[in-house]
Amino acid sequence: MNSVEHAARRAARQSGVALAASTRRTNLEETDMLNNNSPLESLAAFAIVFATGILSTVALGKYIEKVRRDAQNATSGAI
């Protein structure tokens, strides 16, 4: 860390403001994220989200059909 980063961090601590640019880590080992999830857990999470997306798409389509049908019935009944 160079003197400019030290000064920026010191100023940030004193003012209570975090500087995102100065707090970025440059070492590869410091930026590695720990992935403790098993591939099966990731697949299960994806499957749940995918199924939820399909279900919500179908439900929205059915709702749109119902609204259109109700609107057509209301206009044909009013005549």
ZINORWO-V133749 format. One record per pair of residues at least 6 apart in sequence whose C-alpha atoms are under 6 Angstrom apart, sorted by the first residue. I is the first residue (numbers start at 1). J is the second residue. Records with the same first field share a line. If there is no record, write none. Layout:
BEGIN
I=J + J
END
This chain:
BEGIN
5=22
12=18
END
